[in-house]
């Protein structure tokens, strides 16, 4: 059993699939963030199984998340339904991943339309890393007479009645998702299709964030959608469509070692565009401060927006107690809708 695959198609609601990224960006600007400790890096097999046309990668220290009530509370509010389905299918698969998993990653990527017509479709594949009891898993699958689908040396097993599948890349890495996403992942890992490691810019961005407890990378299209939602009505300005085409990609990180810390960086094609977007965000920050509660105003004061060398940056930090209070604030409820 070489690969754990359970994925589902995500073409029906693009905005929802990006919700974690949008919530992350808004969190920074509106003083919301997730607490985590040290980060977990993706294994070489996991990286190789990520298809080339990535829209977003989200990596979470699963062990730290489970140990943080505030983190779990935030996850329940911002995690898109599609990712919740994927995670629940994994947890209900009988693989004891809630006990054995150290880190979870979710990858949304673009793939050719199965019928060969029309626009590309978007799919999601999940990756779990940990110390998995593969011998027990195999014995249980044999006992239940579960038949795998074989692709080369990869045995892909169905996950109950969820319609999703799972495959082990090795004893510590499994990939899960729907059958089309799993096939894309194993083809990428086995060298039958390009994987994201051939994208030097994305790989460089991953190196800069993978030491954090939770991190995310977005491509240009994902970044444009995220910034449109962050800016709200400001994105309706006539020149926004011109500005958005200069957004090259983005990343954000979240940590919890001494309070809560969030950082987001958006790469622009030039210094002027980065400065323009920073000015728009600062204007929105002032507006939200006028409308917010005293707690929200204090949180916004802890948010720093800046630009330099063609990069827009947003930084936020707070105490644990302040963050816990913000979870139920009107401003937070508006952000995650």
ROTI-637989 format. One record per atom (N, C-alpha, C): residue in one letter; x, y, z. Coordinates in steps of 0.2 Angstrom, whole numbers, plus 5000, padded with zeros to 4 digits. Example, Ala and Ser with C-alpha at 12.3 -4.5 7.8 and 13.67 -1.06 7.14 Angstrom:
// residues 2
A506649725039/A506249785039/A506649845039/S506449895035/S506849955036/S506450005039/
END
This chain:
// residues 337
X500449945000/X500050005000/X500450065000/X500450104995/X501050154994/X500750224995/X500150234994/X499850304994/X499150304997/X499050355002/X498350365005/X498050415001/X497550404997/X497150454993/X496450464995/X496250524996/X495550534997/X495450614996/X495150624990/X495150694987/X494450704985/X494250764984/X493550774981/X493650834976/X493150834972/X493150884967/X492950954970/X493251004968/X493051074971/X492951124966/X492651104960/X492451154955/X491851194957/X491451174961/X490751204962/X490851274966/X491351284970/X491351334975/X492051364976/X492351394971/X493051424971/X493151464977/X492651504979/X492851554984/X492851514991/X492451464992/X492451434998/X493151394999/X493451364993/X494051334993/X494651374996/X494551444994/X495051484996/X494951525003/X494451495006/X494251535012/X494751535018/X495151485019/X495651485023/X496151535022/X496351545016/X496851595014/X496551665015/X495851675013/X495551735014/X495551755022/X495351705025/X495251715033/X495951735036/X496451695033/X497151715035/X497351785034/X497251805028/X497351875026/X496951925031/X496351915031/X495851955035/X496051955042/X496251895044/X496451885051/X497051935053/X497551935049/X498051985050/X497852055050/X497452075046/X497252145045/X496752165050/X496352115052/X495852135057/X495952105064/X496652075065/X496852055072/X496551985073/X496651935069/X496451875070/X497051825068/X497151775072/X497651725070/X497651665074/X497951615072/X497951545075/X498551535079/X498551505085/X499151485089/X499351425087/X500051415086/X500351355085/X501051355087/X501351295088/X502051295090/X502551285084/X502951235085/X503451225079/X503151185073/X503451205067/X503151175061/X503351105059/X502951075055/X503151015052/X503251015045/X503850995042/X503951005035/X503650945031/X503550955025/X503250905020/X503850855019/X503750795018/X504250745016/X504350755009/X504950725007/X505150725000/X504550684995/X504350634998/X503750594994/X503150644994/X503050674999/X502450714999/X502450774994/X503050804994/X503150864989/X503150834982/X503450774981/X503450754974/X502750734972/X502250724977/X501550704975/X501150764973/X501350824974/X500950884973/X500950894966/X500450894962/X500350914955/X500650984954/X500850994948/X501251054946/X500751114946/X500151114944/X499751174944/X499451194950/X499851204955/X499551224962/X499151284962/X498651294966/X498351354967/X498451374974/X498451324979/X498551334986/X498751274990/X499251284994/X499451234999/X499351265006/X499051225010/X498951235017/X499251185021/X499751195025/X500051145030/X499951165037/X499751115041/X499551125048/X499851075052/X500151095058/X500451055063/X499851025067/X499650965065/X498950935067/X499050925075/X499550905077/X499650885084/X499550945088/X499951005086/X499851065090/X499151095090/X498851085084/X498151105083/X497651075088/X497751005089/X497250975093/X497450995100/X498051015102/X498151035109/X497951105111/X497751145106/X497551215107/X496851225106/X496451235111/X495751245111/X495551305107/X495951355107/X495851415103/X495951405095/X496451365094/X496551345087/X495951305084/X495751255088/X495151215086/X494551255085/X494451305089/X493851345089/X493851385083/X494451415081/X494551455075/X494451405069/X494751345069/X494651305063/X493951285062/X493551275067/X492851265066/X492451325062/X492751385063/X492351445061/X492651455053/X493251445052/X493451465045/X493551405040/X493651345042/X493751285038/X493151275033/X493351285026/X492851275021/X492451205022/X491851195020/X491551135020/X491851075017/X492151095011/X492551045007/X493151015011/X493551055014/X494051025018/X493850995024/X493251015027/X492950975033/X492750905031/X492450895025/X492250835022/X492850785021/X493450815019/X494050785017/X494350755024/X494350805029/X494650785035/X494250735039/X493550735039/X493150695042/X493150625039/X493250625032/X493250555029/X493950515031/X494450555032/X495050525035/X494950505042/X494650545046/X494650525053/X494150465054/X493650455050/X493150405050/X493350345046/X493950345044/X494150285039/X494450225043/X494450235050/X494750175054/X495450175054/X495850225051/X496550225051/X496850255057/X496450275062/X496750305068/X497150365067/X497050405062/X497450455060/X497450515065/X496850515069/X496850565074/X497450555080/X497650485080/X498150465085/X498850475082/X498850455076/X499550445072/X499750505068/X499350555066/X499550605062/X499850665066/X500450685063/X500750745066/X500650805062/X500550795055/X500350855051/X499850835045/X499450885044/X499050885038/X499150935033/X499150925027/X499150975021/X498550965017/X498351015014/X497851015009/X498051055003/X498051024997/X498251054991/X497751064986/X497551124984/X497051134978/X497551144972/X497351114966/X497651124960/X497251114954/X497451144949/X497051144943/X497251084938/X496751054935/X496850994931/X496450994925/X496650954920/X496250954914/X495550934915/X495050954911/X494350934912/X494350864910/X494050814913/X494050744912/X493750724905/X493250774903/X492950754896/X493350784890/X493850824892/X494350844887/X494050914884/X493550934887/X493251004884/X493151054890/X493051114888/X492951164893/X493551184897/X493451224902/X493951254906/X494251194911/X494851214914/X495151164919/X494651164925/X494751104928/X494351094935/X494851104940/X494651114946/X495051124952/X494851064957/X495451034959/X495350974964/X495750984970/X495650944975/X495950954981/X496250884983/X496850874985/X497150814988/X497450834995/X497350784999/X497550795006/X498150745007/X498650775012/X499250735013/X499250725021/X499350665024/X499450665031/X500150635032/X500450655037/X501150635039/X501150615046/X501450565048/X501550535055/X501850465055/X501750435061/X502050365061/X501450315061/X501250295055/X500650255054/X500850185055/X500350145058/X500450075059/X500150035053/X500550035048/X500450015041/X500249935041/X500549895046/X500449825046/X499749815049/X499549855054/X498849845056/X498349865051/X498549925048/X498049945043/X497949895037/X498449865035/X498449815030/X498049755032/X498149735038/X497749675041/X497049695041/X496849755043/X496149775044/X495849775037/X496149795032/X495949805025/X495849735022/X496249685024/X496249615022/X495649585025/X495549595031/X495049565035/X494349585032/X494349645030/X493649675028/X493549665020/X494049625017/X494049615010/X494049675006/X494349725008/X494349785004/X494849784998/X494649794992/X495049784986/X495349844984/X495949854983/X496249914980/X496249924973/X496349984970/X496449994963/X497150004963/X497449964958/X498149964957/X498450014951/X498850064953/X499150104948/X499950094949/X500250054944/X500950034945/X501050004951/X501450034956/X501550004962/X501150034968/X500650074966/X500250104971/X499550064972/X499450054978/X498850014980/X498350074983/X497850084979/X497350144982/X496750114984/X496550124991/X496050094994/X495450144995/X494850114995/X494250154996/X494250175004/X493950225005/X493850245012/X493150245014/X492850185016/X492150175018/X491750195012/X491150225014/X490650255010/X490750325008/X491350355009/X491450425008/X491550445000/X491650394996/X491850404989/X492550424988/X492950424994/X493650454994/X494050394994/X494750404993/X495250344993/X495850364997/X496250314998/X496850335002/X497450284999/X498050314999/X498650274997/X499250295001/X499650245003/X500250265007/X500850275002/X501150325003/X501750344999/X502350305002/X502350305009/X502850265013/X502550255019/X502850235024/X502650215031/X502450285035/X502650335032/X502550395036/X502150455032/X501950435026/X501650485022/X501050455018/X500450475019/X499950455015/X499550515011/X499250495006/X498850545002/X498150525001/X497650565002/X496950545001/X496550594997/X496050574994/X495650614990/X495150574985/X494850604980/X494450564976/X494950534971/X494650494967/X495050444962/X495450484957/X495150544955/X495550584950/X496150624953/X496050644959/X496550684962/X497050634965/X496950574967/X497450524969/X497850504963/X497550494957/X497850474951/X498350534949/X498150594950/X498650654948/X499150654953/X499050634959/X499650634964/X500150584963/X499850524962/X500350464961/X500750474954/X500350504949/X500750514943/X501250564944/X501150614948/X501650664949/X502250634953/X502050594958/X502650564962/X503050514958/X502750484953/X503050434950/X503450454943/X503350524942/X503650554936/X503350544930/X502650524930/X502250524924/X501850594922/X501950634927/X501750704926/X502150754930/X502250814928/X502650864932/X502350874938/X502750884943/X502550904950/X502750974952/X502550994958/X502651064959/X503351084960/X503751034961/X504551044962/X504851074956/X504451074950/X504751104944/X504651174944/X504251204949/X504051274949/X504551304954/X505051334952/X505651364956/X505351414961/X504951454959/X504651514963/X504251484969/X503851434968/X503451404973/X503851364978/X504351334975/X504851294980/X505251344984/X505451404981/X505751454985/X505351484991/X504751494989/X504251514994/X504151465000/X504151404998/X503951355003/X504551355008/X505151355005/X505751355010/X505751415015/X505451465013/X505451525017/X504851515023/X504451475022/X503851465027/X503851405031/X504151345028/X503951285031/X504251265038/X504551315041/X504751305048/X504251325053/X503751355050/X503151385054/X502651325056/X502251335061/X501751285063/X501151285058/X500951335055/X500451335050/X500651385045/X500651365038/X500851405033/X500451385027/X500451435022/X500051425016/X500351465010/X500351435005/X500551464998/X500051474993/X499951534990/X499451544985/X499851564978/X499551534973/X499751564966/X499451634965/X499551654959/X499351724957/X498551724957/X498251674954/X497551674954/X497251674961/X497451634965/X497251624972/X497351694976/X497951724975/X498051784978/X497651844976/X497451844969/X497051894967/X496351884970/X496051824971/X495451814974/X495451834981/X495951814985/X496051834992/X496051904993/X496451944989/X496452014990/X495852044988/X495452024983/X494852054981/X494352044987/X494351994991/X493951984997/X494152025003/X494852035003/X495152075009/X494952145008/X494952175002/X494852245000/X494052255000/X493652204999/X492952224999/X492752274993/X492352324995/X492152374991/X492752414987/X493252414991/X493852444988/X494052414981/X493952344981/X494152314975/X493752324969/X493252364970/X492752384964/X493052444961/X493552474963/X493852534959/X494052514952/X493952564948/X494052544941/X494752524939/X495252534943/X495952514941/X496152454945/X495652424949/X495852364952/X496052304948/X495652294942/X495852244938/X496552244935/X496752304934/X497452314932/X497952304937/X497752324943/X498252304949/X498252234950/X497752194950/X497752124952/X498152084947/X498252104941/X498652064936/X499352074938/X499552114943/X500252124945/X500352084951/X499852044954/X499952004960/X500251944958/X500851924960/X501151864958/X501051804962/X500951814968/X500851754973/X500851784980/X500751734985/X500751764992/X500851704996/X501051715003/X501151665008/X500951695014/X500751655019/X500651675026/X500851625031/X501051645037/X501251595042/X500851615048/X500751565053/X500451575059/X500851535064/X501051565070/X501451535075/X501151555082/X501351515087/X501151525094/X501651505099/X502151545100/X502651535105/X502651575111/X502551645110/X502451695115/X501851735113/X501251715114/X500651745111/X500551725104/X500151765100/X499951745094/X500251785088/X500551755083/X500851795078/X500651775071/X500551825067/X500351805060/X500751855055/X500951825049/X501251865044/X501051845038/X500951895033/X500751885027/X501151925022/X501351895016/X501751935011/X501451915005/X501351975001/X501051964994/X501551994989/X501751954985/X502251974980/X501952014974/X502152074972/X501952114967/X502452114961/X502252134955/X502752144950/X503152204950/X502952254955/X503352314955/X503152344962/X503652394964/X503552434970/X502952474971/X502752504965/X502152554965/X501552514967/X501452454964/X500852414965/X500852394972/X501352374975/X501452354982/X501252414987/X501452474985/X501352524989/X500552544989/X500352544983/X499652554981/X499152514986/X499252444985/X498852394989/X498952414997/X499552424999/X499652445006/X499252505008/X499252555004/X498852615005/X498052595006/X497852555001/X497152535001/X496952495008/X497452455010/X497352415016/X497352455022/X497752505022/X497852555028/X497152595028/X496952615023/X496252645023/X495752605025/X495652545024/X495152495026/X495252485034/X495952485036/X496052475043/X495752535047/X495852595045/X495652655048/X494852645048/X494552625043/X493852625043/X493552575048/X493852515048/X493652465053/X493752485060/X494252525061/X494352545068/X493852595070/X493552635065/X493052685067/X492352645069/X492352585065/X491652545066/X491752495071/X492352475074/X492452415078/X492252425085/X492252375089/X492252375096/X492852395099/X492952415106/X493552435109/X494052375108/X493852315109/X494352265108/X494552255101/X494152265096/X494352265089/X494852315087/X494652375090/X495152435089/X495852425091/X495852395097/X496552375100/X496852325096/X496552275093/X496852225089/X497052255083/X496652295080/X496852335074/X497552375075/X497552405081/X498152445082/X498752395082/X498652335083/X499252285084/X499452255077/X499052285072/X499152255065/X499552305061/X500152285058/X500552335054/X500552315047/X500452365043/X500352355035/X500952395032/X501352365028/X501852395025/X502052375018/X502552405014/X502752375008/X503452395007/X503752355003/X504452365001/X504752314996/X505152334991/X505452294986/X504952254983/X504352284981/X503852244978/X503452194982/X503452204988/X503052154992/X502652194998/X502052174998/X501552195003/X501552155009/X501652175015/X501652135021/X501152155026/X500852115029/X500452125035/X500652085041/X500752115047/X500952075053/X500452095058/X500352045062/X499852045068/X500152005074/X500052035080/X500251995086/X499852015091/X499651965096/X499251985102/X499351935107/X499051945113/X499051895118/X498551835117/X498651785120/X498151725119/X497451745121/X497451785127/X496751805129/X496451855124/X496751895121/X496451945117/X496251905111/X496651855108/X496351815102/X495751775104/X495751745110/X495151705112/X494551755112/X494551815114/X494051855114/X493751875107/X494251885103/X494151905096/X493751855092/X493751795094/X493451735091/X492651745091/X492351785096/X491651795096/X491451865094/X491951905092/X491751975091/X491351985084/X490952035083/X490552045077/X491052055071/X491652085072/X492052095066/X492352025064/X492451975068/X492751915066/X492151875063/X491551875065/X490951845062/X490851875055/X490951935054/X490951965047/X491451935043/X492051935045/X492651915041/X492551845038/X492351795043/X492251725041/X491651705037/X491251755036/X490651735032/X490751725024/
END
